[in-house]
Amino acid sequence: MSRRVLYLEPIGGIAGDMFMALAIDLGVAPEAIERALAGLPLPPWRLQVTRAVRHAIGGTHVDVVVDEAAAHGHHTALREIRGMIDGCATMSAEAKARAQRIFTVIGEAEAKIHGVGVDEVHFHEVGAVDSIVDVCAAAVVLELLGNPTLLSAPPPMGSGTVGTAHGPMPVPPPATLEILRDVTVRFEGVGELTTPTGAGILKALAHVGPAPELRVEKVGYGVGTKDLPDRANVLRGTLATAEAGAEQGVWIIEANIDDASPQLLGALIERLLEAGALDAFVVPAVMKKSRPGHLFTVVAPSDRRDPLIDLLLRESTTIGVRYHRTERLALERRFETVATAFGEVRIKLALKEGAVINAQPEFEDCRARARERNVPVKEVIAEALAVWRRR
């Protein structure tokens, strides 16, 4: 089974407007973006889409044109932006969750840099109307592209200084560097190549690292505003499929819980699996003050991370979660049915490059046959495996 992937190459860096422009170059209609964001309570704005060329590479450039009089001096607290997104009736729940995640990682970085609480953070550059549109558009266009898994090559960080509301700042700005903590980056280039908004998109939504083997379907280019001296100021995106068996990035979501009953944890595992988790499990842990507790772990595909985090927060007693990307190798799987002395049993096969390397009787089938014939389950399992091997 294949999966759809959007692989980013931040040749000239990445910013929110470049990501939106890339999506438009791949076929997303600007009008669809405007409709999806129409419910945001912002001063009047519209998208201005043009064709542009950087170092002989053509692509799409987009500007968010804002009513300057209505937006003059616009800066916004994180809690206000969260409220805007929550109240936006034109965005889907999944798009809202993605946008919230981007703003949260930016806000957490700003809070750490400035030594304040997250709720005290006020955005200036990122709080401007066009940046709010850029972030929310990033969440929306992934949905309009069919929710591909987002992968990216390491972004270039640039060098020099940049003017901000706080005065001149080194490049990369402290917030950008903090956002991309634990992410592979490249310290190269001149000027600000990766913006806080672009960094937030990568940290919140993408896995940064080498691409798996891909079958290319479509290529697009989002063109930045500046004409850089040493490289084309473009963000290239490749829509592709990754075949089963290729390395697949997944999210590991964890929470330490010391005040939940076993019944609650068991029910939550079932809910998470029903909601799309690849796996969910609990292990005992000794926590602070030597209290016994549990480590709750969820393995999530990229397109289900935010809904699964929301479910874990809503239905458990934890007040926070940790999460990080990791790679896995998933073997191809298929079922065969064998006729045993106890009845039919499915055998789950795991294959690598077409060769079966593991076979296991489906337990629920074995348990059902054991109940029907009043024999131990282990006898049905042994019989099913023996029949399959004889085949």
N, C-alpha and C positions, 0 to 999 in steps of 0.2 A: 504493500500500500504506500503510495507517495503522499507527500505533503507539499503544499504551496508555500513558497518562500519569497520574501522581498529582501534582496541582498544589497546593502548600501556600500558605496565607495565614496567616502568624503574627500575627494581629490582636492578641492579647494576649501574643505572644512564643511561644517554643517550649522545651519541656523533654521529657525522655525519656518521662515518664508521659503527657504530653499527646499525644505522637505515638502511643503505644500505644493510648490512649483513642480517638483519631481512627480508628485502624484497626478497633477494635471497633465504633465507630459506623458504619463502612462495611460491617460484616458479618462481620468475623473473629471466630471463636468464642474466648472466653477460655480454654476448655478446650484448644483447639488450641495456644495459646501455652504453657500450662502443660505440656502433653505435650512440646512441642519443647524446653523448657528444663529438663525433669526430670533430665537427666543432668549438670547443673552441680553440683559439690560445694559446695553452700551450706547454711547453716542453714535449717531448715524455713520455707517461705514459701507464700503463696497470693495470688491476685488477688481484690480486692474491687471489683466493678463496680457503679456506681450511676448514676442519671440526675441531672443538675444543670443549673441555669440561671444564666447570667451576663448581665446587662443584657438580659433578655428573650429571650436565645438559649439554647435547650436543646441538650444534647448528652450525651456519655458522660464520666464521671469514673472513673478507676481508681486504686486504692491497692494497693501491694505490702505486704501484711501479713506481718511477719516475727516469728518467735519472738524476743522481745527478750532473753531470758536467753541464748539461744544466740548471738545476734549482737552482744552488748554489746562495745563498743570495737572493732568490726570495722574494720580498715583493711588494705589489700592492696597489694602491690607489683605493678607492671605485669607483670613476668615471671610472677607467680603467676596473674594474671588470664588471661594468654595461655595458660598451661598448663591452666587450667580449661576454656577454650573449646576448645583442641585436643583435650582428653580427653572432651569432651561427645559421647557416642554418639548422642544424640537430635537433634542439630542437623545439618543438611545441610552439605556442604563449602562451598557458596556462602554460606549464612548465617554459618558460622564466619568466612569471609574478610571479610564485611561487618563483623561485630562486632570482629574484630581491627583492621580499618582505623579504626573509630571510636575504639577505645581508643588506637591508635597516635597519631592526630592530637591527642587530648587529652594523652597522655603527652609527646609532643614539645613541646607548648606549655608544660606544667608544668615540663619539664626546662629550657627556655629561661628561664622566669620565675625559677626558683629557682637557676639556675646549676649544675645537676648533670647527669650522664649520664642518658639515657632509662631505662636499666636500674636506676638508683638511685631513680627516682621512686616514692614511696608515695602512694597515693590515700587520701583521707580521705572527703570528701563523695562523690566519684565512686567510691570503693572500697567504700562501704557496700553491703550486700546488695541493697537496693531499686534502687540505681543500676546495679549489674551486671545485674540483671534487666531494667531499662529499656533498657539498651544492647543486650543480646542479643535482647530482644523486638523492638526496632526492626529488627534484621537479619532476624528470623524473619517478622514480619508482612508485609514486602514480598514475601517468597516466597508467603505465604498469600494475598496479593492478586493473585498472578499475575505478579510481577516487573515492575511498571510502571516506566517512566522517571520518576525523581523530580525534580520542578522545584519551585522555591520563590520567592515574592516576598521582597525583602530583609527581614530580621527587625528588630524594634525592640530597642534595647539597654537602655533604661531609664536610671535615674539614682538617686543617693543612695548608701547604703552597705548592706552585707550582712554578717552575722556568719559567719565560717568557722572552721575548725580553726586557722588562722593568725592569728585575731583579725579585727577589722572590716576590710573591704575596700571599695574604691570600686566602684560599679556603672557600667559593666560591670566585672566582676572582670578582673584582668590576664590570666588564663588564657583567659577567653572571648574577649577582644579579640585575643589572640595566635592563637587557633584560627581566627578569622575574618579574619585578615590576607589581603588581596587579594580579599576577598568584599565585595560591596555590602551595606551595613547602613544602618539609620536610627537616629540618635541622638535618641531621643524616648521619652516615657513616664516613669512614676514607679515606682521599685522595680526589682528584678531580673526582667526580662521574658524574656531569653534566657539559659539556664543553660549551663554548660560541656557538659553532656550533649547539650542541644539543639543547641548550636553544633557539637559533634562530629558529630552526625547530618547536619547540613547540609553541613559541609565534606567529610565522607567519602563521602556518598551522593548529594548533590543538586547540581543546577545552580541557582544563585541569580541571578535576573534576570527580565526580562519573559517572560510566557507567550506561546507561539505561539497561533495561532487553534485553539480546541479545541471539540469536540462533547461537551457535558456528559452524563455517564451517571448519576452518583450523587454526592451531597454529604454529608459527615460533619463532626462537630464534636467535638474533644477538649477537655474543659473542665479548666482549671487549678484549683488549690486556692484561691487568693486571689480576693477580689472587688475588682477594681481600680476606682479612682474615675473614671478618664478613658476607659475602654474595656472592652469585653467580654473577659474573660480566656479566650479560646478560640483554638484552632488549627483553622482550617477546611481541609479537604482535598477536592479535587474529582477524582474518577476520570473520565477523559475519553479521547477519541481525538483524535490530531493527524493530519491528513491528509498524505499524501505531498506533498512540495513545500514544506511548511511548514518554518520554520527548525528544525533538529534539533541539540540539544546532543550533542557527542561528547567523549570523553577523548583527549588526546594524551599518550602515554606515551613517554618518551625515556630512552636510556642511552648514555653514552660508553664505548666498548669499544676497548681498545688491545692486547688479548692473545688474540684469537680468529682462527682461520683462516677464509678465505673460504668454505670448504665448510661450516663450522659455521653461519655467518651465513645462507648460502643455505638450508640445511635448516631453520633456525629460522623464516625468513620463511614457508616452506610450512606449518610446524606452526601458526604463529599464525593464518594465514588459515584453515586447517582448523578452528581452535578458535573462530572467530567474529570475528576482526579485520576491520574494514572495509577496511583497507589496512595494509601494512607495507613499509618501505623502509630502505635503508642509503645514507648518503652519506659520502665520505671526509672526514676531519678531522685537523688538526694539534693535538695535545693538549699537556699540560704536558711540560716537558723536551724539547719539539719532537719528540715521538714521533708517527709516523703512526698513525692509528686510524680508527674509524668512529663516526658518529652513527646509532644505531638508533632508528627512530621507528615507533610503532604507533598507528593510529587505531582506537579502540575504542568500541562502543556502551556506554551506561551500564550495562546489565545484564551486560556481559562484561568490564568493567574489571578487577575483582579476579582472576578466573581467568587473564586474559591477563598481568597483572603477575606472578602466580605462575609462569606458564609461562616468561616472559622471564627471571625470576630463576633458575629451575630449570635451564633448558637453554642459558643463555649463561654467559659468564664474568664478567658484571658483578656488582658487590656492592651496587648500589643503582639506583633509577630516579627520574625526575622525572615528574610528571603534572599536567595542568591541564585545565580544561574550556574548550571553544571552541564556537562555533556554526558550522553549515554549512547550505547550501541544497542539498537533494537533489532533482534532477529526477525526474519519473516516467519509468520505463523499460519498454520492451516489445520483443519480437523479432518480426520478419517474415522469412519464408524466400523467397528468390528462386531461380529456375532459371537458371543461367548455362550457357555453353558447356562448362564444366568440371564441372558438377554443382550440386547444391543448396548454398546458403550462407545462413546466418542473418545478418540485419542487425539490429544493436542500435540502437534508436531512443531518443532522449531528448526528452521532451515537457514543455512548460510551459503550463499551462492548456489542455491538449488539443492544442496546436500542436507539431509536430515541429520542433525547432531544431537537431538534430544527428543524423546517421546514420553508422554505422561498421560495415563488414563484420566479423563475428566471426573473429578471426585464426586460431583453431585450425581452424575449418572451411576457411578459405582455404589453410592449410598442408596439410591433408589432401588437398584437391582438387589442389593443386600437385604433391604426391608421386604421386598416382594418375595424373596426366596428364604428369608430367615437364616441368613448366613453372615459371618463376619465380613465387614467391608474389605479387610485386607485380602480375603480370598478372591473377591471379585476383581480387585486391583491387579493381583498377581495373574489371574486368568486372562484378563483383558490384555495385559502387556505381553503375555506369552503368545496369545493368538495373533497379536499384531506382528510380533517378531517372526513367527512362522510364515507370515505372508511375505 
